[in-house]
Amino acid sequence: MSAMDEAADELERLREMVGPSETSYAELREDRDQAVHAAKQAFAEAGELRGHIVDLSVQLSRARQDQEYAQVSAAMSPAERLVYRARRRVATSVTPRLTGLARRAKQALER
């Protein structure tokens, strides 16, 4: 064994005893920072995908409502269609507004 081989072995033995070098710590820190950055990006992308899923869900619900209305409307006479639209307007617009007004009036009276 040459002196160079002995020195290399001794250096390796000392590295095992002491632990990683400063360069190794810097590399580990950089790897950690890259992993954190990648995780944040993946989390943000997952959030965007959840948003797209919610949007698609809303669009699907609206399409189903439109399809249901078209099917129901096609089977009705013009007079029945007018009554159906009026009931639908009351249920989706007038009733919630009146409920909100009643709740606000009750809160105002309780003060």
Secondary structure as the mmCIF struct_conf table of DSSP 4:
data_model
#
loop_
_struct_conf.conf_type_id
_struct_conf.id
_struct_conf.beg_label_comp_id
_struct_conf.beg_label_asym_id
_struct_conf.beg_label_seq_id
_struct_conf.end_label_comp_id
_struct_conf.end_label_asym_id
_struct_conf.end_label_seq_id
HELX_RH_AL_P HELX_RH_AL_P1 ALA A 3 VAL A 18
BEND BEND1 PRO A 20 PRO A 20
HELX_RH_AL_P HELX_RH_AL_P2 GLU A 22 ALA A 74
TURN_TY1_P TURN_TY1_P1 ALA A 75 ALA A 75
BEND BEND2 MET A 76 MET A 76
HELX_RH_AL_P HELX_RH_AL_P3 PRO A 78 ARG A 89
HELX_RH_PI_P HELX_RH_PI_P1 VAL A 90 VAL A 94
HELX_RH_AL_P HELX_RH_AL_P4 THR A 95 GLU A 110
#
